[in-house]
Amino acid sequence: MDLIGFETKNQDLAPPHRFASRLLASLAAAAGIVGVSLLAGMGGYCSLEGMSLIDGFLNAAMILSGMGPVTPLTTTSGKLFAGCFALYSGLALVATTGIVLAPVVHRFLHRFHVDETDGS
């Protein structure tokens, strides 16, 4: 077993309960990334634009989801933050997608490899 817990190509396919725990762990990691990102976005909007917590939440959530800000930005620092946060959000989306899909794709590809070696 390697560092991140996936079986190697020479090992048997992991049992369903191990796959489920890997999937839950990856979902928890993705939720953690989203939660920390949301808090960072809220902090930036509240401190740089003077928004209330709920407005900061709304704007951060909309940027993280790719929809764009709701409240017009008035300060230069707020606009710079929003631009950087939008760039970060795109990368965070790709990263969290990879984290969530890694166990599924690994199991899918590993199953093909196991089937191939069993049939020889």
Sequence and secondary structure as in RCSB ss.txt:
>XXXX:A:sequence
MDLIGFETKNQDLAPPHRFASRLLASLAAAAGIVGVSLLAGMGGYCSLEGMSLIDGFLNAAMILSGMGPVTPLTT
TSGKLFAGCFALYSGLALVATTGIVLAPVVHRFLHRFHVDETDGS
>XXXX:A:secstr
  TTS   TTS    HHHHHHHHHHHHHHHHHHHHHHHHHHHHHHHHHH   HHHHHHHHHHHHTTS  SS   S
HHHHHHHHHHHHHHHHHHHHHHHHHHHHHHHHHHHHHHHHHHHT 
